[in-house]
Amino acid sequence: MSESTNLREPHAQLVMAHGWLLRGRIWQPLQQQLEPQWSCWAPDLPGFGSAQRPPGLSPTLPAYGRWLAQEAKQRAAGGPLVLLGHSLGGSVVLHAAALLGDQLQGIVLLGCGGGVYQRRPFARLRQVGCALSWFQGDRRAARGLLLNSTQRRAVAGLPKLVSQLAMPSLWVGGGNDQVMQPVYVRHLAGYAPDHQIEVLPGAGHLPMRDQPVALAEVLIPWLQRLASPRS
């Protein structure tokens, strides 16, 4: 056996998908806790921030999942990957996961849960989506992703996506999250074959921005276990 085969593989490339109406820089406080040990890439999703939506990219979760998988592969250049998704970005990650094969070591979902259709709350969300005159990005992308993610079929399909995960998953909820309460995080995580659930006391819906140190203290040991040799 050559010496090179005894060397531990490099840390996985971390690819971070932001939530609805946000942009990649929301991850910067967490990135500062993880770099340089881990290489982090937090792009603006197409139609958000400064990123244009490519022609032909429909504003649906499956389409954005394919986009994320393709971009992540290029970024990792054949190396190992870990995807992190926040809120709606977590749903994008779930759609991307099945497309990355053994290259994907694990996924992290922040403020991501559900799998239970809630007619009135989703109706209120869709009303918000119809009033985006202030939004500077691609309004069609923003509205389309919101409508797609709150359809009964899409919501009902989340547990099946999660049950088919072939890699470890870490689910993080905020103890004070009023957007995605921990009970819904636990519900969806329970479908995953190999999962860990953590709830950050006092955290709201944006722990990567508001509690990056506490989040990193949960995330780093989990990432280290992913990278450790398996017997």
KESEDO-943592 format. One line per 10 residues: number of its first residue (from 0); for each residue x, y, z of N, C-alpha, C. Coordinates in steps of 0.001 Angstrom, whole numbers, always signed. Layout:
NUM = X,Y,Z,X,Y,Z,X,Y,Z | ...
//
This chain:
0 = +854,-1200,+0,+0,+0,+0,+882,+1239,+0 | +610,+2165,-899,+1424,+3368,-985,+1117,+4293,+170 | +2070,+5209,+435,+1888,+6158,+1525,+662,+7022,+1307 | +382,+7370,+45,-724,+8274,-231,-2066,+7668,+149 | -2178,+6330,+80,-3452,+5711,+405,-3715,+5707,+1892 | -2681,+5980,+2708,-2867,+6034,+4146,-3272,+7413,+4637 | -3174,+8399,+3764,-3498,+9753,+4174,-5004,+9911,+4271 | -5442,+10631,+5282,-6868,+10891,+5442,-7355,+11782,+4310 | -8545,+11486,+3834,-9120,+12318,+2782,-9307,+13746,+3285 | -9219,+14725,+2381,-9425,+16110,+2810,-10842,+16312,+3317
10 = -11005,+17365,+4131,-12341,+17688,+4607,-13267,+17952,+3426 | -14509,+17638,+3634,-15493,+17833,+2575,-15691,+19314,+2274 | -15985,+19596,+1020,-16422,+20928,+617,-17829,+21150,+1152 | -18031,+22243,+1886,-19352,+22573,+2395,-20044,+23520,+1419 | -21240,+23157,+1007,-22041,+23980,+101,-23320,+24360,+834 | -23590,+25663,+920,-24651,+26184,+1778,-25747,+26839,+946 | -26975,+26377,+1129,-28124,+26909,+388,-29004,+27725,+1327 | -29186,+28993,+1010,-29960,+29890,+1871,-31456,+29677,+1690 | -32231,+30332,+2546,-33680,+30217,+2516,-34340,+31263,+1633 | -35658,+31282,+1697,-36475,+32132,+828,-36221,+33611,+1097
20 = -36043,+34387,+15,-35832,+35835,+33,-34508,+36243,+673 | -33633,+35296,+960,-32327,+35601,+1547,-31262,+35527,+463 | -30001,+35540,+872,-28895,+35405,-65,-27723,+34732,+636 | -26708,+34373,-133,-25627,+33569,+405,-24890,+34179,+1575 | -24811,+35491,+1639,-24021,+36117,+2693,-24628,+35919,+4081 | -25859,+35402,+4167,-26458,+35124,+5473,-25634,+34091,+6234 | -24823,+33298,+5497,-24003,+32257,+6110,-22663,+32768,+6628 | -22289,+33999,+6353,-20940,+34474,+6666,-20536,+34310,+8127 | -21395,+34619,+9115,-20971,+34415,+10507,-20610,+32962,+10815 | -21349,+32016,+10249,-21015,+30605,+10459,-19748,+30232,+9702
30 = -19588,+30737,+8494,-18376,+30460,+7730,-17132,+30873,+8504 | -17199,+31989,+9194,-16048,+32458,+9967,-15677,+31490,+11078 | -16638,+30721,+11563,-16368,+29725,+12595,-15784,+28433,+12013 | -16016,+28179,+10742,-15629,+26907,+10130,-14357,+26994,+9296 | -14089,+28144,+8714,-12900,+28305,+7880,-11696,+28668,+8743 | -10468,+28253,+8336,-10129,+27582,+7073,-10171,+26055,+7134 | -10557,+25473,+8272,-10561,+24013,+8355,-11480,+23397,+7310 | -12607,+24033,+7084,-13518,+23582,+6033,-13667,+24688,+4996 | -13645,+24284,+3749,-13906,+25222,+2662,-15412,+25363,+2496 | -15894,+26596,+2547,-17337,+26862,+2493,-17680,+27653,+1234
40 = -18752,+27268,+606,-19260,+28012,-549,-20737,+28257,-331 | -21124,+29521,-293,-22508,+29908,-22,-22992,+30828,-1137 | -23440,+30267,-2253,-23852,+31096,-3386,-25222,+31728,-3165 | -25482,+32793,-3902,-26859,+33257,-4056,-27568,+32263,-4972 | -28685,+31727,-4534,-29450,+30858,-5418,-29979,+31669,-6600 | -30169,+31037,-7746,-30613,+31766,-8937,-31888,+32566,-8684 | -31819,+33849,-9020,-32960,+34734,-8830,-32964,+35470,-7508 | -31966,+35191,-6670,-31863,+35843,-5364,-30517,+36558,-5273 | -30480,+37641,-4493,-29236,+38389,-4388,-28811,+38902,-5748 | -27551,+38654,-6089,-27016,+39131,-7366,-27029,+38064,-8449
50 = -27591,+36887,-8160,-27550,+35778,-9115,-28747,+35820,-10057 | -28463,+35819,-11336,-29519,+35747,-12334,-30014,+34301,-12467 | -31278,+34152,-12756,-31818,+32807,-13002,-31579,+32449,-14464 | -30848,+31350,-14718,-30546,+30981,-16102,-31818,+30697,-16894 | -31817,+31008,-18175,-32967,+30659,-19015,-33220,+29152,-18958 | -34457,+28788,-18787,-34788,+27368,-18742,-34824,+26767,-17355 | -34339,+27503,-16348,-34400,+26994,-14976,-35752,+27376,-14379 | -36627,+26405,-14250,-37961,+26690,-13730,-37901,+26894,-12219 | -38772,+27736,-11664,-38748,+28024,-10229,-39470,+26944,-9424 | -38899,+25737,-9433,-39451,+24616,-8678,-38347,+23986,-7843
60 = -38732,+23286,-6797,-37738,+22636,-5944,-36923,+21578,-6688 | -37532,+20694,-7489,-36707,+19728,-8220,-35693,+20385,-9151 | -36108,+21446,-9852,-35187,+22123,-10769,-34042,+22781,-10011 | -34341,+23428,-8901,-33285,+24050,-8107,-32407,+22993,-7450 | -32968,+21837,-7120,-32148,+20749,-6605,-31148,+20267,-7638 | -31580,+20150,-8888,-30660,+19746,-9954,-29577,+20794,-10153 | -29968,+22065,-10110,-28980,+23138,-10255,-27944,+23060,-9138 | -28395,+22890,-7903,-27469,+22848,-6775,-26537,+21650,-6874 | -27055,+20496,-7258,-26214,+19310,-7386,-25127,+19519,-8437 | -25496,+20100,-9565,-24524,+20335,-10631,-23449,+21323,-10188
70 = -23863,+22419,-9566,-22895,+23420,-9129,-21998,+22873,-8018 | -22563,+22077,-7116,-21770,+21497,-6032,-20715,+20544,-6578 | -21079,+19738,-7568,-20113,+18830,-8181,-18944,+19603,-8773 | -19246,+20668,-9476,-18185,+21467,-10079,-17305,+22095,-9012 | -17914,+22557,-7943,-17152,+23213,-6881,-16226,+22232,-6179 | -16696,+21012,-5952,-15905,+20025,-5215,-14854,+19350,-6081 | -14995,+19429,-7402,-14016,+18860,-8329,-13703,+17403,-8003 | -14743,+16630,-7744,-14565,+15211,-7479,-14353,+14851,-6030 | -14148,+15840,-5167,-13931,+15583,-3751,-15231,+15407,-2996 | -15135,+15084,-1701,-16342,+14862,-897,-17114,+16151,-652
80 = -18404,+16007,-456,-19314,+17139,-288,-20179,+16962,+952 | -20518,+18084,+1573,-21591,+18146,+2557,-22468,+19329,+2170 | -23763,+19105,+2063,-24705,+20172,+1744,-25384,+20660,+3010 | -25494,+21981,+3147,-26238,+22598,+4238,-27369,+23412,+3634 | -28562,+23255,+4178,-29697,+24006,+3675,-30492,+24619,+4802 | -30891,+25871,+4607,-31689,+26573,+5609,-33107,+26768,+5096 | -34090,+26318,+5875,-35499,+26551,+5564,-35824,+26051,+4155 | -36259,+26913,+3253,-36550,+26487,+1891,-35315,+25894,+1220 | -34140,+26430,+1551,-32904,+25867,+1026,-32700,+24425,+1451 | -33257,+24044,+2599,-33197,+22655,+3019,-33983,+21749,+2087
90 = -35123,+22226,+1606,-35898,+21449,+638,-35136,+21309,-677 | -34416,+22357,-1075,-33569,+22272,-2266,-32485,+21217,-2060 | -31872,+21207,-882,-30840,+20218,-562,-31407,+18803,-631 | -32595,+18592,-111,-33195,+17259,-148,-33396,+16780,-1581 | -33731,+17684,-2480,-33885,+17300,-3885,-32532,+17068,-4556 | -31498,+17740,-4089,-30166,+17569,-4676,-29481,+16300,-4192 | -29806,+15853,-2985,-29047,+14781,-2336,-29001,+13505,-3169 | -30117,+13129,-3756,-30169,+11867,-4497,-29345,+11899,-5776 | -28914,+13080,-6200,-28197,+13232,-7470,-26688,+13218,-7303 | -26205,+13105,-6070,-24769,+13261,-5819,-24068,+11965,-5444
100 = -24804,+10894,-5267,-24195,+9592,-5026,-23271,+9570,-3827 | -22200,+8758,-3943,-21261,+8584,-2836,-20419,+9825,-2565 | -20416,+10771,-3484,-19655,+12005,-3274,-20215,+12812,-2107 | -21492,+12644,-1826,-22148,+13382,-750,-21993,+12617,+561 | -21241,+13199,+1501,-20994,+12547,+2783,-22139,+12733,+3768 | -22841,+13853,+3692,-23910,+14123,+4644,-24617,+15409,+4285 | -25742,+15644,+4948,-26476,+16890,+4760,-26853,+17463,+6117 | -26954,+18790,+6163,-27337,+19510,+7377,-28549,+20366,+7039 | -29607,+20244,+7817,-30835,+20996,+7593,-31084,+21905,+8787 | -31161,+23208,+8540,-31402,+24198,+9589,-32798,+24792,+9426
110 = -33585,+24766,+10490,-34923,+25341,+10408,-35740,+24739,+9294 | -35549,+23460,+9067,-36212,+22760,+7966,-37019,+21610,+8552 | -38283,+21576,+8253,-39126,+20518,+8786,-40408,+20451,+8007 | -41427,+19914,+8628,-42724,+19878,+7982,-43107,+18484,+7554 | -43562,+18383,+6303,-44133,+17135,+5843,-45593,+17003,+6223 | -46147,+18066,+6821,-47554,+18100,+7219,-48198,+19304,+6542 | -49211,+19077,+5730,-49855,+20181,+5019,-50719,+20987,+5983 | -50490,+22309,+6009,-51236,+23208,+6887,-51908,+24270,+6017 | -53187,+24119,+5814,-53886,+24921,+4808,-53826,+26414,+5108 | -54183,+26829,+6316,-54252,+28258,+6616,-52878,+28924,+6648
120 = -51872,+28352,+7356,-50549,+28992,+7328,-49970,+29091,+5926 | -50153,+28046,+5111,-49617,+28088,+3758,-50357,+29120,+2910 | -51645,+29275,+3147,-52396,+30301,+2416,-51875,+31690,+2751 | -51542,+31911,+4022,-50982,+33216,+4414,-49624,+33442,+3760 | -48808,+32391,+3688,-47512,+32514,+3030,-47681,+32878,+1560 | -48623,+32243,+903,-48830,+32541,-516,-49295,+33982,-716 | -50054,+34514,+231,-50455,+35919,+151,-49234,+36831,+236 | -48286,+36466,+1112,-47035,+37226,+1196,-46305,+37176,-138 | -46295,+36007,-749,-45605,+35852,-2017,-46193,+36684,-3137 | -47454,+37047,-3014,-48096,+37871,-4044,-47799,+39355,-3865
130 = -47164,+39722,-2767,-46895,+41136,-2468,-45400,+41355,-2313 | -44670,+41181,-3406,-43213,+41272,-3357,-42697,+42466,-4145 | -43435,+43565,-4134,-43011,+44735,-4899,-41677,+45277,-4411 | -41347,+45013,-3140,-40097,+45507,-2557,-38912,+44617,-2896 | -39161,+43391,-3345,-38093,+42409,-3543,-37272,+42764,-4773 | -35946,+42817,-4612,-35072,+43270,-5683,-34612,+42147,-6604 | -34872,+40895,-6235,-34443,+39777,-7061,-35487,+39403,-8104 | -35448,+38152,-8506,-36356,+37622,-9519,-37669,+37244,-8831 | -38675,+38079,-8999,-39944,+37837,-8293,-40614,+36554,-8765 | -40442,+36229,-10024,-41049,+34985,-10519,-40408,+33781,-9835
140 = -39096,+33831,-9644,-38423,+32736,-8941,-38896,+32657,-7498 | -38982,+33812,-6835,-39391,+33825,-5427,-40810,+33294,-5267 | -41719,+33793,-6103,-43112,+33342,-6007,-43239,+31873,-6394 | -42534,+31493,-7453,-42641,+30116,-7930,-42162,+29102,-6914 | -41025,+29380,-6284,-40513,+28452,-5279,-41441,+28374,-4073 | -41983,+29522,-3671,-42907,+29511,-2535,-44159,+28707,-2865 | -44744,+28963,-4027,-45954,+28242,-4407,-45679,+26755,-4546 | -44544,+26409,-5161,-44205,+25006,-5351,-44007,+24286,-4023 | -43343,+24960,-3089,-43013,+24304,-1819,-44211,+24174,-890 | -45269,+24958,-1118,-46442,+24891,-241,-47608,+24142,-876
150 = -47395,+23546,-2033,-48432,+22710,-2625,-48587,+21425,-1817 | -49793,+20930,-1761,-50060,+19719,-978,-49171,+18555,-1427 | -48995,+18393,-2736,-48193,+17275,-3239,-46735,+17404,-2816 | -46183,+18624,-2899,-44786,+18829,-2517,-44580,+18576,-1031 | -45497,+19063,-212,-45383,+18869,+1237,-45484,+17389,+1585 | -46435,+16697,+966,-46616,+15274,+1244,-45439,+14441,+756 | -44700,+14952,-240,-43566,+14208,-774,-42294,+14328,+36 | -42226,+15295,+960,-41001,+15481,+1738,-40627,+14247,+2558 | -41555,+13616,+3289,-41160,+12427,+4051,-40551,+11325,+3186 | -41064,+11138,+1972,-40491,+10120,+1093,-39063,+10481,+703
160 = -38824,+11754,+366,-37462,+12186,+45,-36521,+11912,+1208 | -36966,+12250,+2409,-36123,+12081,+3590,-35874,+10603,+3867 | -36879,+9771,+3694,-36721,+8340,+3972,-35747,+7669,+3021 | -35500,+8290,+1869,-34598,+7717,+871,-33167,+8227,+993 | -32892,+9061,+1991,-31532,+9570,+2169,-30572,+8415,+2430 | -29462,+8418,+1702,-28474,+7349,+1831,-27235,+7814,+2575 | -27326,+8933,+3264,-26185,+9490,+3978,-26670,+10045,+5312 | -25758,+10258,+6272,-26159,+10838,+7559,-26724,+12245,+7382 | -27636,+12598,+8264,-28221,+13939,+8231,-28262,+14518,+9633 | -27971,+15811,+9715,-28037,+16563,+10967,-29141,+17596,+10827
170 = -30071,+17583,+11772,-31215,+18495,+11753,-31104,+19428,+12946 | -31120,+20724,+12686,-30952,+21717,+13750,-32166,+22636,+13774 | -32790,+22717,+14931,-33907,+23626,+15122,-33561,+24690,+16138 | -34279,+25779,+16101,-34110,+26840,+17088,-35185,+26743,+18146 | -34778,+26792,+19405,-35744,+26676,+20486,-36822,+27738,+20446 | -36493,+28912,+19897,-37462,+30010,+19799,-37878,+30298,+18358 | -37682,+29337,+17473,-38036,+29535,+16063,-39555,+29555,+15919 | -40092,+30685,+15487,-41528,+30820,+15288,-41937,+30559,+13839 | -40947,+30383,+12962,-41241,+30072,+11562,-41329,+28560,+11355 | -40337,+27841,+11875,-40335,+26384,+11795,-40049,+25850,+13193
180 = -41091,+25588,+13927,-40953,+25162,+15311,-40299,+23788,+15396 | -39546,+23537,+16479,-38809,+22273,+16607,-39666,+21026,+16436 | -40939,+21089,+16805,-41784,+19901,+16668,-41886,+19464,+15213 | -41882,+20423,+14278,-41957,+20078,+12860,-40605,+19604,+12333 | -39519,+20129,+12899,-38186,+19630,+12544,-38064,+18171,+12958 | -38462,+17869,+14179,-38384,+16487,+14673,-39264,+15556,+13843 | -40425,+16043,+13456,-41343,+15202,+12680,-40700,+14756,+11372 | -40156,+15703,+10615,-39579,+15349,+9319,-38286,+14565,+9490 | -37456,+14952,+10447,-36194,+14237,+10670,-36432,+12775,+11006 | -37553,+12483,+11643,-37834,+11116,+12051,-37944,+10135,+10906
190 = -38130,+10621,+9683,-38190,+9741,+8522,-36799,+9362,+8010 | -35759,+10052,+8445,-34410,+9816,+7931,-33804,+8570,+8571 | -33174,+7698,+7776,-32596,+6471,+8328,-31470,+6717,+9329 | -30617,+7681,+9081,-29450,+7944,+9927,-29434,+9439,+10226 | -30040,+9828,+11346,-30175,+11255,+11605,-29841,+11602,+13046 | -29472,+12856,+13228,-29231,+13437,+14549,-30015,+14740,+14615 | -30675,+14979,+15736,-31468,+16193,+15923,-30876,+17009,+17059 | -30707,+18301,+16825,-30228,+19221,+17852,-31142,+20443,+17862 | -31491,+20899,+19048,-32264,+22129,+19202,-31422,+23127,+19980 | -31182,+24296,+19396,-30365,+25329,+20027,-31247,+26188,+20928
200 = -31014,+26161,+22237,-31842,+26964,+23148,-31746,+28454,+22815 | -32875,+29107,+22757,-32896,+30546,+22528,-32720,+30973,+21094 | -32442,+30038,+20193,-32207,+30401,+18792,-33523,+30585,+18058 | -33526,+31512,+17111,-34675,+31725,+16252,-34512,+30995,+14937 | -35003,+31615,+13859,-35014,+30952,+12555,-33703,+31126,+11796 | -32801,+31981,+12286,-31548,+32247,+11563,-30342,+31977,+12462 | -30138,+30744,+12916,-29032,+30477,+13845,-27664,+30687,+13220 | -27539,+30519,+11902,-26230,+30725,+11270,-25809,+32182,+11334 | -26771,+33091,+11455,-26453,+34513,+11594,-26416,+34947,+13057 | -27385,+34485,+13848,-27571,+35011,+15203,-26838,+34222,+16282
210 = -26585,+32934,+16046,-25882,+32101,+17026,-24844,+31221,+16329 | -23910,+31828,+15587,-22960,+31019,+14821,-22029,+30185,+15687 | -21654,+30692,+16862,-20745,+29934,+17728,-21441,+28684,+18255 | -22651,+28838,+18764,-23398,+27685,+19271,-23677,+26682,+18159 | -23988,+27178,+16974,-24245,+26285,+15850,-22978,+25539,+15460 | -21853,+26236,+15420,-20589,+25586,+15072,-20214,+24521,+16093 | -20532,+24743,+17354,-20218,+23755,+18391,-20992,+22459,+18191 | -22131,+22538,+17556,-22894,+21342,+17201,-22387,+20748,+15895 | -22090,+21612,+14949,-21765,+21182,+13596,-20375,+20561,+13487 | -19384,+21149,+14127,-18004,+20689,+13948,-17808,+19240,+14386
220 = -18252,+18821,+15578,-18078,+17403,+15932,-18779,+16454,+14958 | -19926,+16860,+14466,-20641,+16023,+13498,-19847,+15910,+12200 | -19295,+17010,+11722,-18468,+16974,+10516,-17219,+16137,+10732 | -16630,+16228,+11902,-15436,+15438,+12192,-15737,+13948,+12181 | -16896,+13564,+12678,-17267,+12145,+12642,-17469,+11667,+11205 | -18002,+12529,+10359,-18148,+12158,+8951,-16798,+11878,+8313 | -15808,+12675,+8682,-14492,+12577,+8050,-13634,+11472,+8639 | -13979,+10956,+9811,-13141,+9947,+10464,-13268,+8620,+9740 | -12163,+7852,+9683,-12206,+6555,+8991,-13204,+5621,+9660 | -13948,+4894,+8845,-14890,+3911,+9363,-14219,+2543,+9433
230 = -14503,+1833,+10512,-13905,+503,+10667,-14681,-522,+9854
//
